[in-house]
């Protein structure tokens, strides 16, 4: 029963509006995507800002002092948590 509840409560990056600050929780994907995101500086616990999400095209993120572009497919696999910052 808890597994079902946790699955329903997952928030993906694709659901987050522009100008939101989120915390990277993990990736619901294989090793290749995990390694790619790690190389971009997205590690568990890392906070970053969603600069642009128009729900149609690429996402623009601010990770530390860099801007990173991700496709919508990647964004649907990235699990995040909204923060109050």
C-alpha positions in Angstrom: 0.0 0.0 0.0 2.8 2.5 0.8 4.5 1.8 -2.6 1.3 2.9 -4.4 1.0 6.0 -2.3 4.7 7.0 -3.0 4.3 6.4 -6.7 1.3 8.8 -6.8 3.1 11.5 -4.9 6.1 11.7 -7.2 6.7 15.1 -8.6 8.7 15.2 -11.8 10.5 18.2 -13.2 8.0 18.3 -16.1 5.3 19.4 -13.6 7.2 22.4 -12.2 6.4 25.9 -13.2 9.0 28.5 -14.3 10.8 30.5 -11.5 10.4 27.6 -9.0 13.3 26.3 -6.9 13.4 22.6 -6.4 15.6 19.9 -4.9 16.8 17.0 -7.1 15.7 13.8 -5.5 16.5 11.2 -8.2 16.0 9.8 -11.6 13.4 7.2 -12.7 15.7 6.0 -15.6 18.8 4.0 -16.5 22.4 4.5 -15.8 23.1 6.6 -19.0 20.7 9.4 -18.0 21.9 9.3 -14.4 25.5 9.7 -15.5 24.5 12.5 -17.9 22.7 14.4 -15.2 25.6 13.9 -12.8 28.0 15.4 -15.4 25.7 18.5 -15.5 25.9 18.9 -11.7 22.5 17.4 -10.8 23.1 15.3 -7.8 20.7 14.1 -5.1 20.1 17.0 -2.7 21.2 19.7 -5.2 18.8 22.6 -5.4 18.3 24.5 -8.6 16.0 27.0 -10.3 13.7 26.3 -13.2 14.3 29.3 -15.4 11.9 28.2 -18.2 9.2 25.6 -18.5 6.5 26.5 -21.0 5.2 22.9 -20.9 6.0 22.5 -24.7 9.7 22.7 -25.4 13.1 22.4 -23.7 13.5 23.2 -20.0 16.1 25.8 -18.9 17.6 25.3 -15.4 20.0 27.2 -13.3 22.3 24.7 -11.6 24.9 26.5 -9.4 26.2 29.2 -11.7 25.4 27.5 -15.0 22.4 27.3 -17.3 21.4 23.8 -18.4 18.9 22.8 -21.1 17.0 19.5 -20.9 14.4 18.0 -23.2 10.9 17.2 -22.0 11.5 13.5 -22.1 14.3 13.9 -19.6 12.2 16.2 -17.4 9.5 13.5 -17.0 12.1 11.1 -15.5 13.6 13.6 -13.0 12.1 13.4 -9.5 12.2 16.7 -7.6 10.8 18.2 -4.4 9.6 21.9 -4.2 11.5 24.1 -1.7 10.5 27.3 0.0 13.7 29.2 -1.0 
